[in-house]
Amino acid sequence: MDTSRSLILIEDDAAFARTLGKSFERRGYSVMLATSFEEARVLLETRNPRFAVVDLKLSGHSSGLACVQMLHEHDADMLIVVLTGFASIGTAVEAIKLGACQYLAKPSNTDDIEAAFGHLAGNVDHELPERATSIKTLEWETIHGVLAETDFNISEAARRLGMHRRTLARKLEKQRVK
């Protein structure tokens, strides 16, 4: 088996994991599936994947950021892409600091992820925004930063933000990333 095309997929949504895994297999990757930090840790005891795709928000107490850190410590050369439906600047920065090479908002497909594996260097020609960040965007990023700090615990995040839990839940429902 070609270990240069081995990939670990850490995703707790079974249907999405199955679809994405099969798509990578059709492209010649050997895919290992894990639904949590612990499952990924066990797989790494016997396998050494070259690539990783990690969901930021895993069910239970598993954190995608903790998985990124573990994967990077296991192999600093592993190419790790973080996928999330809860994108924010704060979690993107943390993922990169912990060893991810890219951070993609869902929905992302196999083409997007493969392109992210190949896009390792920064781009000085990246287009800069014409206007300042809006207050709504700053609020959204602050909320997601606090959510990430609290492992996506809405009650604790609402307490830290000084708002009622239902208010926070409504804001998240209105701004859901699809």
C-alpha positions as CSV (number, residue, x, y, z in Angstrom):
1,M,0.0,0.0,0.0
2,D,1.3,3.5,-0.9
3,T,1.8,5.2,2.4
4,S,2.5,8.5,0.7
5,R,-1.3,8.7,-0.1
6,S,-2.6,7.7,3.4
7,L,-5.1,10.0,5.0
8,I,-6.8,10.1,8.4
9,L,-10.3,11.6,8.4
10,I,-11.5,12.7,11.9
11,E,-15.2,13.5,11.5
12,D,-18.2,12.6,13.7
13,D,-20.9,13.0,11.0
14,A,-21.0,9.4,9.7
15,A,-22.7,10.2,6.4
16,F,-20.3,13.0,5.5
17,A,-17.3,11.0,6.6
18,R,-18.3,8.0,4.5
19,T,-18.9,10.2,1.4
20,L,-15.7,12.2,1.8
21,G,-13.7,9.0,2.6
22,K,-15.0,7.2,-0.6
23,S,-14.2,10.3,-2.7
24,F,-10.6,10.3,-1.4
25,E,-10.4,6.5,-2.0
26,R,-11.4,7.0,-5.6
27,R,-8.5,9.4,-5.9
28,G,-6.0,6.8,-4.7
29,Y,-5.8,7.6,-1.0
30,S,-5.8,5.0,1.7
31,V,-8.4,6.4,4.2
32,M,-8.7,5.8,7.9
33,L,-11.8,7.0,9.7
34,A,-12.0,8.2,13.3
35,T,-14.9,9.9,15.1
36,S,-13.0,11.3,18.1
37,F,-9.7,12.3,19.5
38,E,-9.4,8.9,21.2
39,E,-10.1,6.9,18.1
40,A,-7.5,8.9,16.2
41,R,-4.9,8.4,18.9
42,V,-5.5,4.6,18.7
43,L,-5.1,4.6,14.9
44,L,-1.8,6.6,15.2
45,E,-0.3,3.9,17.4
46,T,-0.1,1.6,14.3
47,R,-0.4,3.9,11.3
48,N,1.5,7.0,10.1
49,P,-0.8,8.9,7.6
50,R,0.7,11.7,5.4
51,F,-2.5,13.7,5.3
52,A,-5.3,14.5,7.8
53,V,-8.8,16.1,7.5
54,V,-10.2,17.2,10.9
55,D,-13.6,18.5,11.8
56,L,-13.3,21.4,14.2
57,K,-16.3,20.5,16.3
58,L,-16.6,16.9,17.2
59,S,-19.4,15.5,19.4
60,G,-18.9,14.8,23.0
61,H,-15.8,16.3,24.5
62,S,-13.5,15.8,21.5
63,S,-12.0,19.0,20.1
64,G,-10.8,19.2,16.6
65,L,-8.0,21.6,17.8
66,A,-6.8,18.9,20.2
67,C,-6.7,16.5,17.3
68,V,-4.7,18.9,15.2
69,Q,-2.2,19.3,18.1
70,M,-1.9,15.5,18.5
71,L,-1.5,14.9,14.8
72,H,1.2,17.6,14.5
73,E,3.1,16.2,17.5
74,H,2.8,12.7,16.0
75,D,4.3,13.9,12.6
76,A,5.3,17.5,12.1
77,D,5.3,17.0,8.3
78,M,1.7,15.7,8.2
79,L,-0.5,18.0,6.1
80,I,-3.6,18.8,8.2
81,V,-6.7,20.5,6.9
82,V,-9.4,21.7,9.4
83,L,-13.0,21.7,8.2
84,T,-15.7,23.6,10.1
85,G,-19.2,24.9,9.8
86,F,-18.3,27.3,12.7
87,A,-15.6,29.3,11.0
88,S,-14.0,32.2,12.8
89,I,-10.7,34.1,12.7
90,G,-9.8,32.9,16.2
91,T,-10.2,29.2,15.6
92,A,-8.4,29.6,12.2
93,V,-5.4,31.2,13.9
94,E,-5.4,28.5,16.6
95,A,-5.6,25.7,14.1
96,I,-2.7,27.0,12.2
97,K,-0.6,27.6,15.3
98,L,-1.3,24.0,16.4
99,G,0.0,22.6,13.1
100,A,-2.8,22.7,10.5
101,C,-1.7,23.8,7.0
102,Q,-5.1,25.1,6.0
103,Y,-8.6,25.9,7.5
104,L,-11.7,25.5,5.3
105,A,-15.3,26.4,6.0
106,K,-17.9,23.8,5.2
107,P,-19.2,22.9,2.7
108,S,-15.9,21.9,1.2
109,N,-15.4,19.0,-1.2
110,T,-12.5,16.8,-2.1
111,D,-11.2,19.2,-4.7
112,D,-11.1,22.0,-2.1
113,I,-9.3,19.8,0.4
114,E,-6.7,18.5,-2.1
115,A,-6.1,22.1,-3.2
116,A,-5.6,23.0,0.4
117,F,-3.0,20.2,0.8
118,G,-1.0,21.7,-2.1
119,H,-1.3,25.4,-1.0
120,L,1.2,25.5,1.8
121,A,2.9,28.9,1.2
122,G,1.3,32.2,1.8
123,N,0.4,34.5,-1.0
124,V,1.6,38.1,-0.8
125,D,-0.7,39.0,-3.7
126,H,-3.8,37.9,-1.8
127,E,-6.5,40.5,-2.3
128,L,-7.0,42.8,0.7
129,P,-10.5,44.0,1.6
130,E,-11.5,47.5,0.5
131,R,-13.4,48.4,3.7
132,A,-13.0,47.9,7.4
133,T,-14.6,44.9,9.1
134,S,-18.2,45.5,10.1
135,I,-19.5,45.5,13.7
136,K,-21.6,42.4,12.8
137,T,-18.6,40.6,11.6
138,L,-16.6,41.5,14.7
139,E,-19.5,40.3,16.9
140,W,-19.7,37.0,14.9
141,E,-16.0,36.4,15.3
142,T,-16.1,37.3,19.0
143,I,-18.9,34.8,19.6
144,H,-17.1,32.1,17.7
145,G,-13.9,32.8,19.5
146,V,-15.6,32.4,22.9
147,L,-17.5,29.3,21.6
148,A,-14.1,27.7,20.7
149,E,-12.7,28.6,24.1
150,T,-15.6,26.8,25.8
151,D,-15.5,23.8,23.5
152,F,-18.8,25.0,21.9
153,N,-20.7,25.0,25.2
154,I,-23.5,27.5,24.5
155,S,-24.4,28.0,28.2
156,E,-20.8,28.8,29.2
157,A,-20.2,31.0,26.1
158,A,-23.3,33.0,26.8
159,R,-22.2,33.5,30.4
160,R,-18.8,34.7,29.3
161,L,-20.3,37.0,26.7
162,G,-22.8,38.4,29.2
163,M,-25.9,37.4,27.4
164,H,-28.8,35.1,27.9
165,R,-28.3,31.5,26.6
166,R,-31.4,31.8,24.4
167,T,-30.2,35.1,22.9
168,L,-26.9,33.4,21.9
169,A,-28.7,30.4,20.5
170,R,-30.9,32.7,18.4
171,K,-27.9,34.6,17.1
172,L,-26.2,31.3,16.1
173,E,-29.4,30.0,14.4
174,K,-29.7,33.2,12.4
175,Q,-26.0,33.2,11.3
176,R,-25.6,29.4,10.8
177,V,-22.8,28.6,8.3
178,K,-24.2,26.2,5.8
